[in-house]
Amino acid sequence: MICLCLSVQSLVHGQPGTIGYHPVRLDETGRLLSWYDTDAGKSYDFVVRQVWNFWSNMRRDPNGLPYFMSHQIWTRDRDEQRGIGGDQLQMALSAWRLLYAYLGDEKILDNMRFMADYYLTHSLSPEGCKWPGIPYPYNTLTYSGVYDGDMICGKNHTQPDKAGSLGIELVNLYKMTKKEGYLSAAVQIANTLAANTVQGDLDHSPLPFRVNALTGAVGVIRPGTKDELKYGYTTNWSGTLRLFDALDQLQAGRPVAYRKAAGTILGWMKRYPMRNNKWGPFFEDVGEWSDTQINAVTFATYILEHPGQFPAGKREARAILDWGYKELGNDGWLKYGVQVVNEQTSYRVPGNSHTARQGAAEMLYGLLSGDSTARERGLRQLNWSTYWVNSDGESTYPNHETWLTDGYGDFARHYLRLFSYEPALSPDDQNHLVRSSSVVRKIAYNLSEISYQTFDDRAIEVLKLRNKPIRVVAGDRTLSETTGHEPQDGWTWDPCRGGGLLTIDHRLSGKVVLVLP
């Protein structure tokens, strides 16, 4: 790994300047470091903890709900009157699942359960309609506590891609809690999405971007005109593909239908957006069209994580990442050795979560391809994004708005994913589980031991530890230390700066205990 503990330039205000909330830190070559510490892992750990603390302690609305359940933008002195972001709760569930394994804080799991329970009981389209059992993404009356439509199209309209993103998070939450209601809701979402999947073409994705759940109508008439607004296309299908695959592996619901629908969507992605770079839209507040970085780079990451589905995956992912710079690159901070990325073509504003997403994807690409330039580029992008987090955890967009999507769930998860890609980057003075092939159900960090349980009995984990463990037990078996990079029903220890990396391969029990010195 690259050592980031380099000398720092004098930080007189304006010399070399500020980014976001903080004076700029540069290494001895003039390239950007994180603001909190010259060590990247410590900085990333700090900002992730702070945004979680800010989220978990957010004030409540007059209706008694936490502020993040009703609003998409945080304001200190008043309640913002718009409803939630289209993927706001899904993003939080995605990030907090990773954070729970990383910290072991039960409050994180409590927050996840609350969001899922409340949303499922206040957002689903009714039985008997054209698109039953999928969530509405927006509360058209801000304080109603009910999610009943879409920000642009109004009541009864929904976004199928956001339903897919919720579905996979519900499967993961089921694996964490064993609560059957989460699995049942995910199956219903998958059933509706699979039943409505079609072949698609140049101008229509296999599932539409917006649809009236009651009638199945995709277009709406622009108010005061006879013009029809059409919403038949989006490329945000990574979550839906993961949902179909997860239910297929569990043999839950209708696996044959899910495999067919997934094949249709994947074939369409390869035939159209991967060739023509038509990567829009995503956001709840846009009209008919806007190409987006989130759709493109999320799918590039999906490609890299599924090499069996993409024989030329590294080349194809690289092409998508390069499209992001060509179409949405922002050179405003090149003097610090970092190119950031704008949010979308209809709103060319640099984004903190979007640049962090690009950085994490570059890191993954660099590690898989051996491209050290991509890895270095990704580190600087992740460093830049930390500057928009205040010391109290307020995570602000560069347009001075504190979005509860971009600043929280869709910010923290990129740093936690980075730690899973490159565990040695996580903090040296702490113990953390940073990667698992299975969902982590329970975990507790103590001075003398770390204990955790995975959903699958057979799984592989990687932990960054201060010290080599004395003993590793899976179920009632003491696992043996082995050599090489594949433990094979045992564990390996690879020393690194600040301790070492422990890789555990357990095959008969998901209950694991590490005895620490």
C-alpha positions as CSV (number, residue, x, y, z in Angstrom):
1,M,0.0,0.0,0.0
2,I,1.1,3.6,-0.5
3,C,2.1,5.3,2.7
4,L,0.1,8.5,3.2
5,C,1.9,9.7,6.3
6,L,3.8,12.4,4.3
7,S,4.9,15.9,5.3
8,V,2.2,18.5,5.2
9,Q,2.5,22.1,3.8
10,S,2.0,25.1,6.1
11,L,-1.7,25.7,6.5
12,V,-2.0,29.4,6.7
13,H,-5.6,30.3,5.6
14,G,-5.7,30.7,1.9
15,Q,-2.2,29.2,1.5
16,P,-2.8,26.8,-0.1
17,G,-6.5,27.4,0.5
18,T,-9.6,25.7,1.7
19,I,-12.0,23.1,0.4
20,G,-15.5,22.8,1.8
21,Y,-15.2,23.2,5.6
22,H,-11.4,22.8,6.0
23,P,-8.0,24.1,5.2
24,V,-6.3,22.1,2.4
25,R,-3.7,19.5,3.4
26,L,-1.1,18.6,0.7
27,D,1.6,16.0,0.6
28,E,5.2,16.9,-0.2
29,T,4.4,16.6,-4.0
30,G,1.5,19.0,-3.8
31,R,-1.3,16.4,-4.0
32,L,-4.3,16.4,-1.9
33,L,-4.5,14.6,1.5
34,S,-7.6,14.1,3.7
35,W,-8.4,17.0,6.0
36,Y,-8.6,15.2,9.3
37,D,-5.3,13.3,9.3
38,T,-2.4,12.7,6.9
39,D,-3.3,9.0,7.2
40,A,-6.2,8.2,4.9
41,G,-7.6,5.4,6.9
42,K,-7.9,7.5,10.1
43,S,-9.5,10.3,8.1
44,Y,-12.0,8.0,6.4
45,D,-12.8,6.3,9.7
46,F,-13.4,9.6,11.4
47,V,-15.8,11.1,8.7
48,V,-17.8,7.9,8.5
49,R,-18.3,7.8,12.3
50,Q,-19.2,11.5,12.3
51,V,-21.9,11.3,9.6
52,W,-23.4,8.3,11.3
53,N,-23.5,10.2,14.6
54,F,-25.1,13.2,12.9
55,W,-27.7,10.9,11.3
56,S,-28.5,9.0,14.4
57,N,-28.9,12.1,16.5
58,M,-31.0,14.1,14.1
59,R,-33.9,16.1,15.5
60,R,-37.5,14.9,15.2
61,D,-40.2,16.5,13.1
62,P,-43.5,17.7,14.6
63,N,-45.0,14.4,13.5
64,G,-42.6,12.6,15.8
65,L,-40.5,11.0,13.0
66,P,-36.8,11.5,12.7
67,Y,-36.1,14.3,10.3
68,F,-34.5,12.0,7.7
69,M,-37.8,10.1,7.3
70,S,-39.6,13.2,5.9
71,H,-37.0,15.5,4.3
72,Q,-34.2,15.3,1.7
73,I,-32.2,18.3,2.8
74,W,-31.0,19.2,6.3
75,T,-31.4,22.7,7.6
76,R,-30.4,23.9,11.0
77,D,-33.0,26.6,11.6
78,R,-36.1,25.3,9.9
79,D,-37.7,22.3,8.4
80,E,-37.1,21.9,4.6
81,Q,-40.5,21.4,2.9
82,R,-39.7,18.8,0.3
83,G,-40.1,15.1,0.9
84,I,-37.4,12.5,1.0
85,G,-35.0,11.6,-1.8
86,G,-36.0,8.8,-4.1
87,D,-33.3,6.4,-2.9
88,Q,-32.7,8.0,0.5
89,L,-33.6,5.1,2.9
90,Q,-32.2,2.5,0.6
91,M,-28.9,4.3,0.6
92,A,-28.9,4.5,4.3
93,L,-29.7,0.7,4.7
94,S,-26.9,-0.1,2.3
95,A,-24.3,2.0,4.2
96,W,-25.4,1.0,7.7
97,R,-25.2,-2.7,7.0
98,L,-21.5,-2.3,6.2
99,L,-21.1,0.1,9.2
100,Y,-22.7,-2.4,11.6
101,A,-20.1,-5.1,10.7
102,Y,-17.3,-2.5,10.9
103,L,-18.3,-1.0,14.4
104,G,-20.7,-3.6,16.0
105,D,-22.9,-0.8,17.3
106,E,-26.4,-2.2,18.0
107,K,-27.9,1.3,17.5
108,I,-27.0,0.9,13.8
109,L,-29.1,-2.2,13.4
110,D,-31.9,-0.6,15.4
111,N,-31.9,2.3,13.0
112,M,-32.0,-0.1,10.0
113,R,-35.0,-2.0,11.5
114,F,-36.9,1.2,12.2
115,M,-36.4,2.6,8.7
116,A,-37.4,-0.7,7.0
117,D,-40.4,-1.3,9.3
118,Y,-41.8,2.2,9.0
119,Y,-41.3,2.4,5.2
120,L,-42.8,-1.0,4.5
121,T,-45.9,-0.1,6.5
122,H,-46.4,3.3,5.0
123,S,-45.2,3.1,1.4
124,L,-46.3,0.1,-0.6
125,S,-48.7,0.1,-3.6
126,P,-51.9,-1.8,-2.9
127,E,-52.8,-5.4,-3.8
128,G,-54.8,-5.7,-7.0
129,C,-53.1,-2.8,-8.9
130,K,-50.9,-3.1,-11.9
131,W,-47.7,-2.8,-9.9
132,P,-48.5,-4.2,-6.5
133,G,-46.4,-4.3,-3.4
134,I,-43.6,-1.9,-4.4
135,P,-42.7,1.3,-2.5
136,Y,-43.7,4.8,-3.5
137,P,-40.5,6.9,-3.3
138,Y,-41.9,10.2,-2.0
139,N,-44.2,11.7,0.6
140,T,-46.3,14.2,-1.4
141,L,-47.5,15.8,1.9
142,T,-44.2,16.3,3.8
143,Y,-45.4,15.7,7.4
144,S,-48.0,13.0,6.5
145,G,-45.7,10.1,7.4
146,V,-47.0,8.4,4.3
147,Y,-45.1,7.8,1.1
148,D,-47.7,7.9,-1.7
149,G,-46.2,9.0,-5.0
150,D,-43.4,10.6,-6.9
151,M,-41.9,14.1,-6.6
152,I,-42.5,15.0,-10.3
153,C,-45.5,13.0,-11.3
154,G,-47.4,13.1,-8.0
155,K,-49.5,10.5,-6.2
156,N,-49.7,6.9,-7.2
157,H,-46.5,7.1,-9.3
158,T,-43.4,5.1,-8.4
159,Q,-39.9,4.4,-9.6
160,P,-39.2,0.7,-10.2
161,D,-35.5,1.0,-10.0
162,K,-35.8,2.3,-6.4
163,A,-38.0,-0.7,-5.6
164,G,-35.2,-3.0,-6.8
165,S,-32.7,-1.1,-4.6
166,L,-35.0,-1.5,-1.6
167,G,-35.6,-5.2,-2.3
168,I,-31.9,-6.2,-2.1
169,E,-31.5,-4.2,1.2
170,L,-34.5,-6.1,2.6
171,V,-32.9,-9.4,1.7
172,N,-29.8,-8.3,3.5
173,L,-31.8,-7.2,6.5
174,Y,-33.6,-10.5,6.5
175,K,-30.2,-12.2,6.6
176,M,-29.2,-10.0,9.6
177,T,-32.4,-10.4,11.6
178,K,-34.1,-13.6,10.3
179,K,-37.3,-11.6,10.2
180,E,-39.4,-13.3,7.6
181,G,-41.4,-10.1,6.8
182,Y,-38.4,-8.5,5.2
183,L,-37.9,-11.5,2.9
184,S,-41.6,-11.6,2.0
185,A,-41.6,-7.9,1.1
186,A,-38.5,-8.4,-1.1
187,V,-40.1,-11.4,-2.8
188,Q,-43.2,-9.3,-3.6
189,I,-41.1,-6.5,-5.0
190,A,-39.2,-9.0,-7.1
191,N,-42.4,-10.7,-8.3
192,T,-43.8,-7.4,-9.5
193,L,-40.6,-6.3,-11.2
194,A,-40.1,-9.7,-12.9
195,A,-43.7,-9.8,-14.1
196,N,-43.3,-6.4,-15.8
197,T,-39.9,-6.9,-17.4
198,V,-39.9,-6.6,-21.2
199,Q,-37.1,-6.7,-23.8
200,G,-36.5,-3.0,-24.1
201,D,-35.0,-1.1,-27.0
202,L,-32.9,2.0,-27.7
203,D,-35.4,4.3,-26.0
204,H,-37.0,2.0,-23.5
205,S,-35.4,0.0,-20.7
206,P,-36.9,-3.4,-19.7
207,L,-38.6,-1.6,-16.8
208,P,-39.6,2.1,-16.9
209,F,-38.1,4.9,-14.8
210,R,-41.5,6.1,-13.6
211,V,-44.9,4.4,-13.7
212,N,-48.4,4.8,-12.3
213,A,-48.6,1.8,-10.0
214,L,-52.4,1.7,-10.1
215,T,-52.9,1.9,-13.9
216,G,-49.5,0.9,-15.4
217,A,-49.3,4.2,-17.4
218,V,-45.7,5.3,-18.0
219,G,-46.3,8.8,-19.5
220,V,-48.0,11.8,-17.9
221,I,-49.4,15.0,-19.4
222,R,-47.5,18.1,-18.6
223,P,-49.7,20.3,-16.5
224,G,-51.4,23.0,-18.6
225,T,-50.4,21.4,-21.9
226,K,-51.2,18.5,-24.2
227,D,-47.5,17.4,-24.1
228,E,-46.8,13.9,-22.8
229,L,-43.8,13.4,-20.6
230,K,-42.3,10.0,-21.1
231,Y,-40.4,8.1,-18.4
232,G,-39.7,4.7,-20.1
233,Y,-35.9,4.6,-19.6
234,T,-33.3,4.4,-16.9
235,T,-30.1,2.4,-16.4
236,N,-30.2,2.1,-12.6
237,W,-30.6,-1.7,-12.5
238,S,-27.7,-3.0,-10.4
239,G,-29.8,-3.2,-7.3
240,T,-32.6,-5.1,-9.2
241,L,-30.0,-7.6,-10.6
242,R,-28.6,-8.1,-7.1
243,L,-32.1,-8.7,-5.8
244,F,-33.0,-11.3,-8.4
245,D,-29.7,-13.1,-7.8
246,A,-30.0,-13.1,-4.0
247,L,-33.5,-14.5,-4.1
248,D,-32.4,-17.1,-6.6
249,Q,-29.6,-18.2,-4.3
250,L,-32.1,-18.5,-1.4
251,Q,-34.6,-20.3,-3.6
252,A,-37.2,-17.9,-2.4
253,G,-40.1,-16.7,-4.4
254,R,-40.0,-17.4,-8.1
255,P,-36.3,-18.1,-9.0
256,V,-37.1,-19.2,-12.6
257,A,-38.9,-15.9,-13.3
258,Y,-36.1,-13.9,-11.6
259,R,-33.4,-15.6,-13.7
260,K,-35.3,-14.8,-16.9
261,A,-35.9,-11.2,-15.9
262,A,-32.3,-10.7,-14.9
263,G,-31.1,-12.2,-18.2
264,T,-33.3,-9.7,-20.0
265,I,-32.1,-6.7,-18.1
266,L,-28.4,-7.8,-18.3
267,G,-28.7,-8.4,-22.0
268,W,-30.3,-5.0,-22.5
269,M,-27.5,-3.3,-20.5
270,K,-24.9,-4.9,-22.7
271,R,-26.6,-4.1,-25.9
272,Y,-27.5,-0.5,-25.2
273,P,-26.0,1.7,-22.4
274,M,-22.7,-0.2,-22.4
275,R,-22.3,0.7,-26.0
276,N,-23.9,4.1,-26.3
277,N,-23.2,5.5,-22.8
278,K,-26.8,6.6,-22.4
279,W,-26.7,6.5,-18.6
280,G,-29.8,8.4,-17.4
281,P,-31.8,9.2,-15.4
282,F,-31.8,8.6,-11.7
283,F,-32.9,11.5,-9.6
284,E,-36.4,12.2,-8.3
285,D,-36.4,15.9,-9.1
286,V,-35.4,15.8,-12.8
287,G,-37.7,15.8,-15.8
288,E,-37.5,13.5,-18.7
289,W,-33.8,13.1,-19.2
290,S,-30.4,13.6,-17.6
291,D,-27.3,11.3,-17.8
292,T,-26.0,10.5,-14.4
293,Q,-22.7,9.5,-12.9
294,I,-24.4,7.3,-10.3
295,N,-26.0,5.0,-12.9
296,A,-22.8,4.7,-14.9
297,V,-20.3,4.1,-12.1
298,T,-22.6,1.9,-10.0
299,F,-22.8,-0.4,-13.0
300,A,-19.1,-0.2,-13.7
301,T,-18.6,-1.5,-10.1
302,Y,-21.2,-4.2,-10.7
303,I,-19.2,-5.3,-13.8
304,L,-16.0,-5.5,-11.8
305,E,-17.7,-7.5,-9.0
306,H,-19.2,-10.0,-11.5
307,P,-16.3,-11.1,-13.8
308,G,-18.1,-14.3,-14.8
309,Q,-20.8,-12.3,-16.5
310,F,-18.4,-9.9,-18.3
311,P,-15.4,-11.7,-20.0
312,A,-14.0,-8.3,-20.9
313,G,-15.1,-6.7,-17.7
314,K,-12.1,-4.6,-16.8
315,R,-11.9,-3.0,-20.2
316,E,-15.7,-2.4,-20.2
317,A,-15.6,-0.9,-16.7
318,R,-12.7,1.3,-17.6
319,A,-14.6,2.7,-20.6
320,I,-17.5,3.6,-18.3
321,L,-15.2,5.3,-15.8
322,D,-13.6,7.2,-18.6
323,W,-17.0,8.3,-19.9
324,G,-17.6,9.8,-16.5
325,Y,-14.6,12.1,-16.8
326,K,-15.3,13.0,-20.5
327,E,-18.9,13.9,-19.8
328,L,-19.0,14.9,-16.2
329,G,-15.4,15.6,-15.2
330,N,-14.7,18.8,-13.2
331,D,-11.2,20.3,-13.3
332,G,-11.8,22.9,-10.5
333,W,-9.3,21.2,-8.1
334,L,-6.6,20.0,-10.6
335,K,-4.1,22.3,-8.8
336,Y,-4.4,19.8,-5.9
337,G,-3.9,16.8,-8.2
338,V,-7.5,15.7,-8.2
339,Q,-10.2,15.6,-10.8
340,V,-13.7,15.4,-9.3
341,V,-17.0,14.5,-11.1
342,N,-20.3,16.4,-11.5
343,E,-23.6,14.9,-10.6
344,Q,-25.4,14.7,-13.9
345,T,-25.8,16.5,-17.3
346,S,-28.7,18.6,-16.2
347,Y,-27.0,19.7,-13.0
348,R,-23.2,20.0,-13.6
349,V,-22.3,20.5,-10.0
350,P,-19.4,18.5,-8.4
351,G,-20.7,16.0,-5.9
352,N,-19.1,14.7,-2.7
353,S,-20.8,11.2,-2.9
354,H,-20.4,11.0,-6.6
355,T,-16.6,11.8,-6.4
356,A,-16.3,9.3,-3.6
357,R,-18.1,6.7,-5.7
358,Q,-15.7,7.4,-8.6
359,G,-12.8,7.1,-6.2
360,A,-13.9,3.8,-4.7
361,A,-14.5,2.4,-8.2
362,E,-11.1,3.6,-9.4
363,M,-9.5,1.9,-6.4
364,L,-11.3,-1.4,-7.2
365,Y,-10.3,-1.2,-10.8
366,G,-6.7,-0.4,-9.9
367,L,-6.5,-3.3,-7.6
368,L,-8.0,-5.8,-10.1
369,S,-6.0,-4.5,-13.1
370,G,-2.8,-3.6,-11.4
371,D,-3.2,0.0,-12.6
372,S,-1.4,2.1,-9.9
373,T,-2.5,5.3,-11.6
374,A,-6.2,4.5,-11.2
375,R,-5.5,3.6,-7.5
376,E,-3.8,7.0,-6.9
377,R,-6.5,8.9,-8.7
378,G,-9.1,7.2,-6.5
379,L,-7.3,8.0,-3.3
380,R,-7.2,11.7,-4.2
381,Q,-10.9,11.7,-5.0
382,L,-11.8,10.0,-1.8
383,N,-9.6,12.5,0.0
384,W,-11.3,15.5,-1.6
385,S,-14.8,14.2,-0.6
386,T,-13.8,14.2,3.1
387,Y,-13.5,18.0,3.0
388,W,-17.3,18.4,2.8
389,V,-17.8,16.8,6.2
390,N,-17.8,19.2,9.1
391,S,-16.2,18.2,12.4
392,D,-19.7,17.6,13.8
393,G,-20.8,15.3,11.0
394,E,-22.8,17.7,8.8
395,S,-21.9,16.4,5.3
396,T,-22.6,19.2,2.8
397,Y,-22.9,19.2,-1.0
398,P,-20.6,21.7,-2.7
399,N,-23.7,23.8,-3.6
400,H,-24.0,24.4,0.2
401,E,-27.0,22.1,0.7
402,T,-26.8,19.2,3.2
403,W,-28.5,16.4,1.2
404,L,-29.6,13.4,3.3
405,T,-28.8,11.1,0.3
406,D,-25.4,12.3,-1.0
407,G,-24.1,13.3,2.5
408,Y,-25.0,10.2,4.4
409,G,-25.9,6.7,3.1
410,D,-24.5,7.4,-0.3
411,F,-21.3,8.9,1.2
412,A,-20.4,6.5,4.0
413,R,-20.8,3.4,1.9
414,H,-18.0,4.3,-0.5
415,Y,-15.4,4.5,2.2
416,L,-16.6,1.2,3.8
417,R,-16.5,-0.5,0.4
418,L,-13.0,0.9,0.0
419,F,-11.9,-0.8,3.2
420,S,-13.3,-4.1,1.9
421,Y,-11.4,-3.7,-1.4
422,E,-8.1,-2.8,0.4
423,P,-8.3,-3.8,4.1
424,A,-4.8,-2.5,4.8
425,L,-6.1,1.0,4.4
426,S,-8.4,0.8,7.4
427,P,-7.1,2.4,10.6
428,D,-4.0,1.0,12.2
429,D,-5.0,1.5,15.8
430,Q,-8.3,-0.3,15.7
431,N,-9.9,-3.7,15.1
432,H,-12.5,-4.1,12.3
433,L,-14.2,-6.7,10.2
434,V,-14.0,-5.1,6.8
435,R,-15.0,-7.9,4.3
436,S,-17.2,-10.9,4.4
437,S,-18.6,-13.2,1.7
438,S,-21.7,-13.5,3.8
439,V,-24.0,-11.0,5.6
440,V,-22.8,-10.4,9.1
441,R,-25.7,-11.0,11.5
442,K,-24.1,-10.1,14.9
443,I,-20.7,-8.8,15.9
444,A,-19.2,-7.7,19.2
445,Y,-15.8,-6.1,19.7
446,N,-14.2,-6.6,23.1
447,L,-10.7,-6.2,24.5
448,S,-10.1,-9.9,24.9
449,E,-12.1,-11.3,22.0
450,I,-14.2,-10.5,18.9
451,S,-17.2,-12.6,18.2
452,Y,-19.5,-12.6,15.2
453,Q,-22.0,-14.6,13.3
454,T,-22.6,-14.8,9.6
455,F,-25.8,-15.7,7.8
456,D,-24.0,-18.5,5.9
457,D,-22.1,-21.2,7.8
458,R,-19.6,-21.3,5.0
459,A,-18.0,-17.9,4.5
460,I,-14.7,-16.0,4.3
461,E,-13.9,-12.8,6.3
462,V,-11.1,-10.4,6.4
463,L,-10.3,-8.4,9.5
464,K,-7.8,-5.7,10.1
465,L,-6.4,-6.3,13.7
466,R,-3.8,-4.6,15.9
467,N,-2.4,-8.0,16.9
468,K,-2.4,-11.6,15.7
469,P,-5.1,-13.6,17.5
470,I,-4.2,-16.4,20.0
471,R,-7.0,-18.6,18.7
472,V,-9.8,-18.7,16.1
473,V,-12.9,-20.8,16.8
474,A,-15.7,-21.5,14.4
475,G,-18.7,-23.2,16.2
476,D,-17.0,-25.8,18.4
477,R,-13.9,-26.2,16.3
478,T,-10.6,-24.5,16.7
479,L,-9.4,-23.5,13.3
480,S,-5.7,-24.0,12.3
481,E,-3.4,-21.3,11.0
482,T,-2.4,-22.0,7.5
483,T,0.0,-20.5,5.0
484,G,-0.7,-18.9,1.7
485,H,-3.5,-16.5,0.7
486,E,-6.3,-19.2,0.8
487,P,-6.8,-20.5,4.3
488,Q,-8.9,-23.5,3.3
489,D,-11.0,-24.0,6.4
490,G,-8.5,-22.2,8.6
491,W,-7.0,-18.8,9.0
492,T,-4.0,-16.8,7.7
493,W,-2.2,-13.8,9.2
494,D,-0.5,-11.3,6.9
495,P,1.5,-8.6,8.8
496,C,1.0,-5.0,7.6
497,R,1.5,-1.5,9.0
498,G,-0.2,-1.2,12.3
499,G,-0.9,-4.9,12.8
500,G,-2.1,-7.4,10.3
501,L,-4.8,-8.8,8.1
502,L,-6.6,-11.9,9.4
503,T,-8.4,-14.0,6.7
504,I,-10.8,-16.7,8.1
505,D,-12.3,-19.5,6.0
506,H,-15.0,-21.3,8.1
507,R,-17.1,-24.0,6.5
508,L,-19.2,-25.7,9.1
509,S,-20.5,-22.9,11.4
510,G,-21.2,-19.2,11.0
511,K,-20.4,-18.5,14.7
512,V,-16.8,-17.3,15.0
513,V,-14.8,-16.2,18.0
514,L,-11.3,-14.6,17.9
515,V,-9.3,-14.8,21.2
516,L,-7.0,-11.8,21.4
517,P,-3.7,-11.3,23.2
